[in-house]
Amino acid sequence: MDHVNQRELRTSENRIAEKAFRILLVLIWTQNTIFQYVRVVLMSLPLFNLIADHALTICIVVSALFALPWITERIRGGDVLFYCVCVMIVIGSLVFFKSNAPHIKSDLWRMLGTVFPMYFIGVSYSHETCKKDLFYASVVGVLVSLMYQFFLYSSGRTTGDYNMNAAYNVLPSALYVLYYAFERAKFRYWAVAVMGIVLVLMFGTRGPILILMVFAAYEVLSVVKNARSAFVKVVTVLLVALVLFFVFSEDYMIKAAEYMSELFGKLGFSTRIFDYFLEGEMTTSVGREKITETLYQALAEKPLSGYGLMGDRLFVDSYAHKIYLELWVHFGVIFGTLILGFFVLVPVRAILRSKDVEERDFVVMMFCVVLIKLMLSSTYILETNLFLLLGISMGTTRKNRRDG
């Protein structure tokens, strides 16, 4: 009887830990979408306004504590070693690269406490368990963000030139509902996916739009490859050919950009992406070209050793905007390339070994969100989704190795 009670107790604890992990994942996934608006609501309420700035942290910490059995059960010694190596790189850079210390110290807690630990969340991730949670969280995130944009318009305000942070914040949710629409192929999912696409376009930021196009292209090619009907394959190929013709036909593209720029302008949304196209600046950025030029000059002086973690901040006010260049400046060409190879090969290995289509496509989606973004913007050292992707990829590889 005691053994039965103990089993029931362990089962109950496991269920609590699983639910806590799912809540933790949703909190992390929505911290830059839904929770931004929750915070505003809390700020307007008596008493709650006292904890509004710390509400997310409190919820995450409490959820993580209850989820610990779920997480620790899935973590291995190699995972702890990976975290320790990341910490040692940071501490080592503080000790041996004194000039970098102010830049590292300003983001020290963020790296050690919120960015690197995302690897453990990724390793503990189960797509089968959490995929619906992420879908509903993404739907709410897209709808709330879309309503806010229309609220700005109805109140007589505009979205301004553009908001890069907002575009990248909502991008994972917009891509996830698109991913879900391709997987389920039902009208209600496609309706939300279209809303997500429109939302990304509203911000007029080139990077998120490019990522959206790349992932959509991957999904279309997957449909063509996996379709049983020859008719579906032929129709899809013809549609893709039509889109390509439209894209590479300059006259049509100019007319479409002019029309969309006028339409978005009337609605009060950013016309930046269309204006860039009309000005022939879709792939150029004077500021970033200057950053790249400056960092290449610095790299030429120390191509093998680099300047240590955050060494690029010694030469420019921002980061490199290109992950390979940032890694080269930090660790030199050889070690920087090896680290980049690790960042790329871990997800690629998971994609190639995954036997579940939905799981594989989710990893591809995260790969697009992270690696393409880091080729255009942001910094790997503060990119939480990079470490989440590495963890998810490692967990996916282990799962398929066991199942195989």
Stockholm file with secondary structure:
# STOCKHOLM 1.0

chainA/1-404         MDHVNQRELRTSENRIAEKAFRILLVLIWTQNTIFQYVRVVLMSLPLFNLIADHALTICIVVSALFALPWITERIRGGDVLFYCVCVMIVIGSLVFFKSNAPHIKSDLWRMLGTVFPMYFIGVSYSHETCKKDLFYASVVGVLVSLMYQFFLYSSGRTTGDYNMNAAYNVLPSALYVLYYAFERAKFRYWAVAVMGIVLVLMFGTRGPILILMVFAAYEVLSVVKNARSAFVKVVTVLLVALVLFFVFSEDYMIKAAEYMSELFGKLGFSTRIFDYFLEGEMTTSVGREKITETLYQALAEKPLSGYGLMGDRLFVDSYAHKIYLELWVHFGVIFGTLILGFFVLVPVRAILRSKDVEERDFVVMMFCVVLIKLMLSSTYILETNLFLLLGISMGTTRKNRRDG
#=GR chainA/1-404 SS CHHHHHHHHHHHHHHHHHHHHHHHHHHHHHTTTHHHHHHHHHHTSTTGGGTGGGHHHHHHHHHHHHHHHHHHHHCCHHHHHHHHHHHHHHHHHHHHCGGGHHHHHHTHHIIIIIITTHHHHHHTCCHHHHHHHHHHHHHHHHHHHHHHHHHHHHTTCCCCSCCHHHHHHHHHHHHHHHHHHHHHCCHHHHHHHHHHHHHHHHHTCHHHHHHHHHHHHHHHHHHHHHCSCHHHHHHHHHHHHHHHHHHHCHHHHHHHHHHHHHHHHHHTCCCHHHHHHHTTCTTCCHHHHHHHHHHHHHHHHSTTTCCCTTGGGGTSSSCCSSHHHHHHHHHHHHHHHHHHHHHHHHHHHHHHHCCCHHHHHHHHHHHIIIIIHHHHSSCGGGCHHHHHHHHHHHHHHHHHHHHC
#=GC SS_cons         CHHHHHHHHHHHHHHHHHHHHHHHHHHHHHTTTHHHHHHHHHHTSTTGGGTGGGHHHHHHHHHHHHHHHHHHHHCCHHHHHHHHHHHHHHHHHHHHCGGGHHHHHHTHHIIIIIITTHHHHHHTCCHHHHHHHHHHHHHHHHHHHHHHHHHHHHTTCCCCSCCHHHHHHHHHHHHHHHHHHHHHCCHHHHHHHHHHHHHHHHHTCHHHHHHHHHHHHHHHHHHHHHCSCHHHHHHHHHHHHHHHHHHHCHHHHHHHHHHHHHHHHHHTCCCHHHHHHHTTCTTCCHHHHHHHHHHHHHHHHSTTTCCCTTGGGGTSSSCCSSHHHHHHHHHHHHHHHHHHHHHHHHHHHHHHHCCCHHHHHHHHHHHIIIIIHHHHSSCGGGCHHHHHHHHHHHHHHHHHHHHC
//
